[in-house]
Amino acid sequence: MSMKWWTENLSKRSLIAAMCVTMAFTSGCALLPDEKAEEELPEIAPPQISKKPEYEVTTKTLETKVQVIGKLISLEEETMFFTLGDKHVKEVFVKNGAEVQAGDPIAALDVEDLEKQLRNERLAFRREENLMKQTLRTRDEMDAIEFEEKQIAFEEKRQKLVDLEEEIAKATIYAPFAGTIVSLSVQKGDQVKAYAPVAIVADTALITPAAKLTKTELAKVSVGMEAVVTISNVGNFKGKVEQLPIKSTEQENGGGNGGDPNAPSKPERPEDFMIVDLPELPGGLDRGTPISINIITKRTENAVVIPPSTLRSIGSRTYVQVIDEEGKREVDVEVGQQTATDIEILAGLEPGQKVVGR
């Protein structure tokens, strides 16, 4: 009996001990901190090598142009000026934009001092005339040399009178032909220098596009070349180069004043411009209107062309990379006409092929 009691107590004790161990383990797990969830990292894609652009070899009409800025001028115009210097303007007879006829006065200088001198010279010459009449009466009594000297002196005084009259006549300028006063740069009381522009008379019925050219531009342009004239807010007009300037703007020594900044600028003439002949020019346009002119110096029909970015060169070698079903390969080419957007290929490529850009 004692043996049975001991066995039963042992089993109870073992059960209690096991329960205690289980409870201790369970409570101990509850006391441990929670494990952090594993961080999910984004997938890093490997960098892609950019594909170089590909272009198709095409054909087009290729044009090389020289672009210049110009203006509308009259084929018949003249800059008026006084040849007398350091005088004041006494009267202006016209206004800017006025219509004039040939011979109409434009402006006059104050030459009262010269007119006063002329009156005195005329009175003095009358005395000389009387003396000359007396000399002629006694010519037979005089030595031939003495008579000739008196005659020379008399003619010198006569010429002095004529010169003074011509000088006074220069004080007024007149319209050389019928036209319009398109520029007037003086007013009453102004002091003017000799040969300084006073007014420009132009025949506004003979308006034409024109431009001054540099030496470099002049070397590229020839009479007969096609030209496109662009007039802002009016349109584009096709014509041909009719006349080249006598001199380029680079040959004018800073405006034609001989390098002297105080000297008056050289008046413009139609001969100083490149003239473009237009079959049709809209009416109502003003002289001096700014224009743009594109002169076509070279044109090639059906030219085989590629973009400039596809052309490669090493030393004297010029080539492109051609791509086809076999992959990429280098092809040597012969280059012709070039513009800002196209390069003509004379040999090495055919339309439809594809070339690789840089």
C-alpha positions as a Markdown table, in Angstrom:
| # | Residue | x | y | z |
|---|---|---|---|---|
| 1 | Met | 0.0 | 0.0 | 0.0 |
| 2 | Ser | 2.8 | 2.4 | 0.8 |
| 3 | Met | 4.3 | 1.5 | -2.5 |
| 4 | Lys | 1.2 | 2.5 | -4.4 |
| 5 | Trp | 0.9 | 5.7 | -2.5 |
| 6 | Trp | 4.5 | 6.7 | -3.4 |
| 7 | Thr | 3.9 | 5.9 | -7.0 |
| 8 | Glu | 0.8 | 8.0 | -7.2 |
| 9 | Asn | 2.5 | 10.9 | -5.5 |
| 10 | Leu | 5.5 | 10.6 | -7.9 |
| 11 | Ser | 3.2 | 10.8 | -10.9 |
| 12 | Lys | 1.4 | 13.9 | -9.6 |
| 13 | Arg | 4.7 | 15.6 | -8.8 |
| 14 | Ser | 6.0 | 14.9 | -12.3 |
| 15 | Leu | 2.8 | 16.3 | -13.9 |
| 16 | Ile | 3.0 | 19.4 | -11.8 |
| 17 | Ala | 6.7 | 19.9 | -12.7 |
| 18 | Ala | 6.0 | 19.5 | -16.4 |
| 19 | Met | 3.1 | 22.0 | -16.2 |
| 20 | Cys | 5.4 | 24.5 | -14.4 |
| 21 | Val | 8.1 | 24.1 | -17.0 |
| 22 | Thr | 5.6 | 24.6 | -19.8 |
| 23 | Met | 4.2 | 27.7 | -18.1 |
| 24 | Ala | 7.6 | 29.1 | -17.5 |
| 25 | Phe | 8.6 | 28.5 | -21.2 |
| 26 | Thr | 5.4 | 30.0 | -22.4 |
| 27 | Ser | 5.7 | 33.1 | -20.3 |
| 28 | Gly | 9.3 | 33.5 | -21.2 |
| 29 | Cys | 8.5 | 33.6 | -24.9 |
| 30 | Ala | 5.9 | 36.3 | -24.3 |
| 31 | Leu | 8.5 | 38.5 | -22.7 |
| 32 | Leu | 10.9 | 38.4 | -25.7 |
| 33 | Pro | 10.7 | 41.4 | -28.2 |
| 34 | Asp | 8.9 | 40.9 | -31.5 |
| 35 | Glu | 11.3 | 40.2 | -34.4 |
| 36 | Lys | 11.4 | 43.0 | -37.1 |
| 37 | Ala | 9.8 | 42.1 | -40.4 |
| 38 | Glu | 12.3 | 41.7 | -43.2 |
| 39 | Glu | 12.6 | 45.0 | -45.3 |
| 40 | Glu | 11.6 | 44.6 | -48.9 |
| 41 | Leu | 14.2 | 46.3 | -51.2 |
| 42 | Pro | 13.1 | 47.5 | -54.7 |
| 43 | Glu | 14.6 | 45.7 | -57.6 |
| 44 | Ile | 17.4 | 47.7 | -59.2 |
| 45 | Ala | 17.3 | 47.6 | -63.0 |
| 46 | Pro | 20.6 | 47.5 | -64.7 |
| 47 | Pro | 21.3 | 50.8 | -66.8 |
| 48 | Gln | 20.4 | 50.6 | -70.4 |
| 49 | Ile | 22.8 | 51.7 | -73.1 |
| 50 | Ser | 21.0 | 54.5 | -75.1 |
| 51 | Lys | 20.5 | 53.5 | -78.7 |
| 52 | Lys | 22.0 | 55.9 | -81.2 |
| 53 | Pro | 19.5 | 57.5 | -83.6 |
| 54 | Glu | 19.1 | 56.1 | -87.1 |
| 55 | Tyr | 18.3 | 58.1 | -90.2 |
| 56 | Glu | 17.2 | 57.2 | -93.7 |
| 57 | Val | 19.1 | 58.4 | -96.7 |
| 58 | Thr | 16.8 | 60.5 | -98.7 |
| 59 | Thr | 16.7 | 62.8 | -101.8 |
| 60 | Lys | 15.6 | 66.4 | -102.0 |
| 61 | Thr | 16.2 | 69.7 | -103.7 |
| 62 | Leu | 19.2 | 71.2 | -102.0 |
| 63 | Glu | 19.8 | 75.0 | -101.9 |
| 64 | Thr | 22.7 | 77.0 | -100.6 |
| 65 | Lys | 21.7 | 80.6 | -99.8 |
| 66 | Val | 23.2 | 83.9 | -98.8 |
| 67 | Gln | 20.9 | 85.8 | -96.5 |
| 68 | Val | 21.3 | 89.6 | -96.3 |
| 69 | Ile | 19.3 | 92.4 | -94.7 |
| 70 | Gly | 18.3 | 95.3 | -97.0 |
| 71 | Lys | 15.7 | 97.9 | -97.7 |
| 72 | Leu | 13.5 | 99.3 | -100.4 |
| 73 | Ile | 15.2 | 102.1 | -102.3 |
| 74 | Ser | 14.4 | 104.1 | -105.4 |
| 75 | Leu | 16.3 | 103.5 | -108.6 |
| 76 | Glu | 16.2 | 107.3 | -109.1 |
| 77 | Glu | 17.1 | 109.2 | -106.1 |
| 78 | Glu | 19.6 | 111.9 | -105.2 |
| 79 | Thr | 20.9 | 113.3 | -101.9 |
| 80 | Met | 20.9 | 117.1 | -101.9 |
| 81 | Phe | 23.6 | 119.1 | -100.1 |
| 82 | Phe | 25.2 | 122.6 | -100.1 |
| 83 | Thr | 28.7 | 123.1 | -101.3 |
| 84 | Leu | 29.1 | 126.2 | -99.1 |
| 85 | Gly | 30.2 | 125.4 | -95.6 |
| 86 | Asp | 29.5 | 126.9 | -92.1 |
| 87 | Lys | 26.4 | 128.8 | -93.2 |
| 88 | His | 23.0 | 129.0 | -91.6 |
| 89 | Val | 19.8 | 127.9 | -93.3 |
| 90 | Lys | 17.8 | 130.9 | -94.3 |
| 91 | Glu | 14.8 | 129.1 | -95.6 |
| 92 | Val | 13.4 | 125.6 | -96.2 |
| 93 | Phe | 10.8 | 125.5 | -99.0 |
| 94 | Val | 9.6 | 121.9 | -98.7 |
| 95 | Lys | 8.4 | 119.4 | -96.1 |
| 96 | Asn | 9.2 | 115.8 | -95.6 |
| 97 | Gly | 7.0 | 113.8 | -98.0 |
| 98 | Ala | 6.2 | 116.7 | -100.3 |
| 99 | Glu | 6.0 | 116.2 | -104.0 |
| 100 | Val | 8.4 | 118.4 | -106.1 |
| 101 | Gln | 9.0 | 119.1 | -109.7 |
| 102 | Ala | 12.3 | 119.5 | -111.4 |
| 103 | Gly | 13.8 | 122.9 | -110.6 |
| 104 | Asp | 11.7 | 123.5 | -107.4 |
| 105 | Pro | 13.8 | 125.2 | -104.6 |
| 106 | Ile | 14.4 | 123.0 | -101.6 |
| 107 | Ala | 16.4 | 125.2 | -99.2 |
| 108 | Ala | 18.5 | 128.3 | -99.1 |
| 109 | Leu | 21.5 | 129.5 | -97.0 |
| 110 | Asp | 21.9 | 132.9 | -95.5 |
| 111 | Val | 24.6 | 134.6 | -97.7 |
| 112 | Glu | 23.9 | 138.2 | -96.9 |
| 113 | Asp | 27.6 | 138.9 | -96.4 |
| 114 | Leu | 28.4 | 137.6 | -99.9 |
| 115 | Glu | 25.5 | 139.6 | -101.4 |
| 116 | Lys | 26.8 | 142.7 | -99.8 |
| 117 | Gln | 30.3 | 142.0 | -101.1 |
| 118 | Leu | 28.8 | 141.4 | -104.6 |
| 119 | Arg | 27.1 | 144.8 | -104.6 |
| 120 | Asn | 30.4 | 146.5 | -103.7 |
| 121 | Glu | 32.3 | 144.5 | -106.3 |
| 122 | Arg | 29.7 | 145.5 | -109.0 |
| 123 | Leu | 30.1 | 149.2 | -108.2 |
| 124 | Ala | 33.9 | 148.8 | -108.3 |
| 125 | Phe | 33.7 | 147.0 | -111.6 |
| 126 | Arg | 31.7 | 149.9 | -113.1 |
| 127 | Arg | 34.7 | 152.1 | -112.5 |
| 128 | Glu | 37.0 | 149.6 | -114.1 |
| 129 | Glu | 34.7 | 149.5 | -117.1 |
| 130 | Asn | 35.0 | 153.3 | -117.5 |
| 131 | Leu | 38.8 | 153.1 | -117.2 |
| 132 | Met | 38.9 | 150.3 | -119.8 |
| 133 | Lys | 36.9 | 152.4 | -122.2 |
| 134 | Gln | 39.4 | 155.2 | -121.8 |
| 135 | Thr | 42.2 | 152.7 | -122.3 |
| 136 | Leu | 40.7 | 151.5 | -125.6 |
| 137 | Arg | 40.5 | 155.0 | -126.9 |
| 138 | Thr | 44.2 | 155.5 | -126.4 |
| 139 | Arg | 45.3 | 152.1 | -127.4 |
| 140 | Asp | 47.2 | 153.3 | -130.4 |
| 141 | Glu | 49.3 | 155.6 | -128.2 |
| 142 | Met | 50.2 | 152.8 | -125.7 |
| 143 | Asp | 52.9 | 150.2 | -125.7 |
| 144 | Ala | 51.5 | 146.8 | -126.7 |
| 145 | Ile | 52.7 | 145.1 | -123.5 |
| 146 | Glu | 51.3 | 147.9 | -121.3 |
| 147 | Phe | 47.9 | 147.5 | -123.0 |
| 148 | Glu | 47.9 | 143.7 | -122.6 |
| 149 | Glu | 48.6 | 144.1 | -118.9 |
| 150 | Lys | 45.7 | 146.5 | -118.4 |
| 151 | Gln | 43.4 | 144.1 | -120.3 |
| 152 | Ile | 44.5 | 141.1 | -118.1 |
| 153 | Ala | 43.9 | 143.1 | -114.9 |
| 154 | Phe | 40.4 | 144.1 | -116.2 |
| 155 | Glu | 39.5 | 140.4 | -117.0 |
| 156 | Glu | 40.7 | 139.3 | -113.6 |
| 157 | Lys | 38.3 | 141.7 | -111.9 |
| 158 | Arg | 35.5 | 140.6 | -114.2 |
| 159 | Gln | 36.2 | 136.9 | -113.4 |
| 160 | Lys | 36.2 | 137.7 | -109.7 |
| 161 | Leu | 32.7 | 139.2 | -110.1 |
| 162 | Val | 31.5 | 136.1 | -111.9 |
| 163 | Asp | 33.0 | 133.8 | -109.3 |
| 164 | Leu | 31.2 | 135.7 | -106.5 |
| 165 | Glu | 27.9 | 135.5 | -108.4 |
| 166 | Glu | 28.3 | 131.7 | -108.8 |
| 167 | Glu | 29.1 | 131.3 | -105.1 |
| 168 | Ile | 25.9 | 133.1 | -104.2 |
| 169 | Ala | 24.0 | 130.9 | -106.6 |
| 170 | Lys | 25.2 | 127.8 | -104.7 |
| 171 | Ala | 23.3 | 129.1 | -101.6 |
| 172 | Thr | 20.1 | 127.6 | -103.0 |
| 173 | Ile | 19.5 | 123.9 | -103.9 |
| 174 | Tyr | 16.9 | 122.8 | -106.3 |
| 175 | Ala | 15.1 | 119.5 | -107.1 |
| 176 | Pro | 17.0 | 117.7 | -109.9 |
| 177 | Phe | 13.9 | 115.8 | -111.1 |
| 178 | Ala | 10.2 | 115.3 | -110.3 |
| 179 | Gly | 9.8 | 113.2 | -107.2 |
| 180 | Thr | 9.2 | 113.1 | -103.4 |
| 181 | Ile | 11.1 | 114.5 | -100.5 |
| 182 | Val | 11.8 | 111.2 | -98.7 |
| 183 | Ser | 14.2 | 112.7 | -96.2 |
| 184 | Leu | 14.7 | 116.2 | -94.8 |
| 185 | Ser | 17.4 | 116.7 | -92.2 |
| 186 | Val | 17.6 | 120.5 | -91.7 |
| 187 | Gln | 15.3 | 123.3 | -90.6 |
| 188 | Lys | 15.4 | 127.1 | -90.7 |
| 189 | Gly | 18.3 | 128.5 | -88.6 |
| 190 | Asp | 20.5 | 125.3 | -88.6 |
| 191 | Gln | 24.2 | 125.7 | -89.4 |
| 192 | Val | 25.3 | 123.2 | -92.0 |
| 193 | Lys | 28.6 | 122.0 | -93.3 |
| 194 | Ala | 29.6 | 121.6 | -96.9 |
| 195 | Tyr | 28.4 | 118.4 | -98.5 |
| 196 | Ala | 26.4 | 117.4 | -95.4 |
| 197 | Pro | 23.1 | 115.7 | -96.5 |
| 198 | Val | 20.1 | 118.1 | -96.5 |
| 199 | Ala | 17.4 | 116.2 | -98.3 |
| 200 | Ile | 16.8 | 113.2 | -100.5 |
| 201 | Val | 14.6 | 113.4 | -103.5 |
| 202 | Ala | 13.4 | 110.1 | -104.9 |
| 203 | Asp | 11.0 | 108.8 | -107.6 |
| 204 | Thr | 8.8 | 106.6 | -105.4 |
| 205 | Ala | 7.4 | 104.9 | -108.6 |
| 206 | Leu | 10.7 | 103.2 | -109.0 |
| 207 | Ile | 10.9 | 101.4 | -105.7 |
| 208 | Thr | 13.0 | 98.2 | -105.7 |
| 209 | Pro | 14.6 | 95.8 | -103.1 |
| 210 | Ala | 18.3 | 96.4 | -102.4 |
| 211 | Ala | 21.0 | 95.5 | -100.0 |
| 212 | Lys | 24.6 | 96.4 | -99.3 |
| 213 | Leu | 27.0 | 93.4 | -99.4 |
| 214 | Thr | 30.2 | 92.7 | -97.5 |
| 215 | Lys | 33.3 | 91.6 | -99.4 |
| 216 | Thr | 32.6 | 87.9 | -98.5 |
| 217 | Glu | 29.0 | 88.1 | -99.6 |
| 218 | Leu | 29.9 | 89.9 | -102.9 |
| 219 | Ala | 32.3 | 87.0 | -103.7 |
| 220 | Lys | 29.4 | 84.5 | -103.6 |
| 221 | Val | 26.8 | 86.4 | -105.5 |
| 222 | Ser | 26.4 | 86.9 | -109.2 |
| 223 | Val | 24.0 | 88.8 | -111.5 |
| 224 | Gly | 21.1 | 86.5 | -112.6 |
| 225 | Met | 21.0 | 84.4 | -109.4 |
| 226 | Glu | 17.5 | 83.7 | -108.0 |
| 227 | Ala | 16.5 | 85.7 | -104.9 |
| 228 | Val | 13.5 | 85.6 | -102.5 |
| 229 | Val | 12.6 | 88.9 | -101.0 |
| 230 | Thr | 10.7 | 88.8 | -97.7 |
| 231 | Ile | 8.8 | 91.9 | -96.6 |
| 232 | Ser | 7.4 | 91.7 | -93.1 |
| 233 | Asn | 3.5 | 91.5 | -93.0 |
| 234 | Val | 3.4 | 91.6 | -96.8 |
| 235 | Gly | 4.9 | 88.3 | -98.1 |
| 236 | Asn | 7.6 | 86.6 | -100.1 |
| 237 | Phe | 8.5 | 87.6 | -103.6 |
| 238 | Lys | 10.7 | 85.8 | -106.1 |
| 239 | Gly | 13.1 | 87.7 | -108.4 |
| 240 | Lys | 16.7 | 87.8 | -109.7 |
| 241 | Val | 19.8 | 89.7 | -108.9 |
| 242 | Glu | 19.9 | 92.5 | -111.4 |
| 243 | Gln | 22.9 | 94.6 | -110.3 |
| 244 | Leu | 25.8 | 94.2 | -108.0 |
| 245 | Pro | 27.3 | 97.1 | -106.0 |
| 246 | Ile | 30.4 | 98.9 | -107.2 |
| 247 | Lys | 32.0 | 98.5 | -103.8 |
| 248 | Ser | 31.3 | 96.3 | -100.8 |
| 249 | Thr | 30.6 | 97.8 | -97.4 |
| 250 | Glu | 34.0 | 96.6 | -96.1 |
| 251 | Gln | 35.7 | 98.8 | -98.7 |
| 252 | Glu | 34.0 | 102.0 | -97.6 |
| 253 | Asn | 36.5 | 102.9 | -94.8 |
| 254 | Gly | 33.8 | 103.3 | -92.1 |
| 255 | Gly | 31.1 | 104.9 | -94.1 |
| 256 | Gly | 32.9 | 106.7 | -96.8 |
| 257 | Asn | 34.2 | 109.6 | -94.7 |
| 258 | Gly | 37.8 | 108.9 | -95.3 |
| 259 | Gly | 38.3 | 107.8 | -91.7 |
| 260 | Asp | 37.5 | 111.3 | -90.4 |
| 261 | Pro | 34.7 | 110.9 | -87.8 |
| 262 | Asn | 33.8 | 114.6 | -88.1 |
| 263 | Ala | 33.4 | 114.5 | -91.9 |
| 264 | Pro | 29.9 | 114.1 | -93.3 |
| 265 | Ser | 29.0 | 110.6 | -94.3 |
| 266 | Lys | 29.0 | 109.7 | -97.9 |
| 267 | Pro | 25.5 | 110.0 | -99.5 |
| 268 | Glu | 24.0 | 106.6 | -100.5 |
| 269 | Arg | 23.5 | 106.0 | -104.2 |
| 270 | Pro | 21.7 | 103.1 | -106.0 |
| 271 | Glu | 25.2 | 102.1 | -107.3 |
| 272 | Asp | 26.2 | 101.2 | -103.8 |
| 273 | Phe | 23.6 | 98.4 | -103.5 |
| 274 | Met | 22.8 | 95.0 | -104.9 |
| 275 | Ile | 19.6 | 95.4 | -106.8 |
| 276 | Val | 16.9 | 92.7 | -107.0 |
| 277 | Asp | 14.5 | 92.8 | -109.9 |
| 278 | Leu | 11.0 | 91.7 | -109.0 |
| 279 | Pro | 8.4 | 91.1 | -111.7 |
| 280 | Glu | 5.6 | 92.1 | -109.3 |
| 281 | Leu | 5.9 | 94.4 | -106.2 |
| 282 | Pro | 2.8 | 95.4 | -104.2 |
| 283 | Gly | 1.9 | 99.1 | -104.3 |
| 284 | Gly | 1.8 | 101.3 | -101.2 |
| 285 | Leu | 5.3 | 100.3 | -100.0 |
| 286 | Asp | 7.5 | 103.1 | -98.6 |
| 287 | Arg | 11.2 | 103.7 | -99.5 |
| 288 | Gly | 13.3 | 102.6 | -96.6 |
| 289 | Thr | 11.1 | 99.6 | -95.6 |
| 290 | Pro | 13.4 | 96.9 | -94.2 |
| 291 | Ile | 13.5 | 93.6 | -96.0 |
| 292 | Ser | 15.3 | 90.2 | -96.0 |
| 293 | Ile | 16.8 | 88.8 | -99.1 |
| 294 | Asn | 17.8 | 85.1 | -99.7 |
| 295 | Ile | 20.0 | 84.7 | -102.7 |
| 296 | Ile | 20.2 | 81.1 | -104.0 |
| 297 | Thr | 23.8 | 80.6 | -104.9 |
| 298 | Lys | 23.5 | 76.9 | -105.7 |
| 299 | Arg | 20.6 | 74.5 | -106.3 |
| 300 | Thr | 20.8 | 70.7 | -106.8 |
| 301 | Glu | 17.8 | 68.7 | -107.8 |
| 302 | Asn | 17.3 | 65.1 | -106.4 |
| 303 | Ala | 20.4 | 65.4 | -104.2 |
| 304 | Val | 21.2 | 62.3 | -102.0 |
| 305 | Val | 21.3 | 63.8 | -98.5 |
| 306 | Ile | 22.0 | 62.8 | -94.9 |
| 307 | Pro | 21.8 | 64.8 | -91.6 |
| 308 | Pro | 25.1 | 66.4 | -90.5 |
| 309 | Ser | 25.1 | 64.4 | -87.3 |
| 310 | Thr | 25.7 | 61.2 | -89.3 |
| 311 | Leu | 28.9 | 62.2 | -91.0 |
| 312 | Arg | 32.1 | 61.1 | -89.4 |
| 313 | Ser | 35.7 | 61.9 | -90.2 |
| 314 | Ile | 39.2 | 60.7 | -89.2 |
| 315 | Gly | 42.1 | 62.6 | -90.7 |
| 316 | Ser | 41.4 | 62.8 | -94.5 |
| 317 | Arg | 38.8 | 60.0 | -94.3 |
| 318 | Thr | 35.1 | 60.8 | -94.4 |
| 319 | Tyr | 32.6 | 58.0 | -93.7 |
| 320 | Val | 29.3 | 57.0 | -92.2 |
| 321 | Gln | 28.0 | 54.0 | -90.3 |
| 322 | Val | 25.4 | 52.1 | -92.3 |
| 323 | Ile | 23.0 | 49.7 | -90.5 |
| 324 | Asp | 21.2 | 46.8 | -92.3 |
| 325 | Glu | 20.3 | 43.2 | -91.7 |
| 326 | Glu | 24.0 | 42.3 | -91.4 |
| 327 | Gly | 24.5 | 44.9 | -88.6 |
| 328 | Lys | 26.7 | 48.1 | -88.6 |
| 329 | Arg | 29.5 | 48.8 | -91.1 |
| 330 | Glu | 31.5 | 51.8 | -92.1 |
| 331 | Val | 31.2 | 53.2 | -95.6 |
| 332 | Asp | 33.4 | 55.9 | -97.1 |
| 333 | Val | 31.5 | 58.7 | -98.8 |
| 334 | Glu | 32.2 | 61.7 | -101.0 |
| 335 | Val | 30.6 | 64.9 | -99.8 |
| 336 | Gly | 29.2 | 67.7 | -102.0 |
| 337 | Gln | 27.0 | 70.6 | -101.2 |
| 338 | Gln | 26.4 | 71.3 | -97.5 |
| 339 | Thr | 23.7 | 73.3 | -95.6 |
| 340 | Ala | 22.8 | 73.7 | -92.0 |
| 341 | Thr | 20.4 | 70.8 | -92.1 |
| 342 | Asp | 21.6 | 68.6 | -94.9 |
| 343 | Ile | 24.8 | 67.2 | -96.5 |
| 344 | Glu | 24.9 | 66.0 | -100.1 |
| 345 | Ile | 26.5 | 62.6 | -100.7 |
| 346 | Leu | 28.0 | 62.4 | -104.2 |
| 347 | Ala | 29.2 | 58.7 | -103.8 |
| 348 | Gly | 28.9 | 55.9 | -101.3 |
| 349 | Leu | 25.2 | 55.9 | -100.3 |
| 350 | Glu | 21.9 | 55.3 | -102.0 |
| 351 | Pro | 18.4 | 56.5 | -101.0 |
| 352 | Gly | 16.7 | 54.1 | -98.6 |
| 353 | Gln | 19.8 | 53.1 | -96.7 |
| 354 | Lys | 19.9 | 53.8 | -93.0 |
| 355 | Val | 22.8 | 55.6 | -91.3 |
| 356 | Val | 23.6 | 56.0 | -87.6 |
| 357 | Gly | 23.9 | 59.3 | -85.9 |
| 358 | Arg | 26.1 | 60.4 | -83.1 |
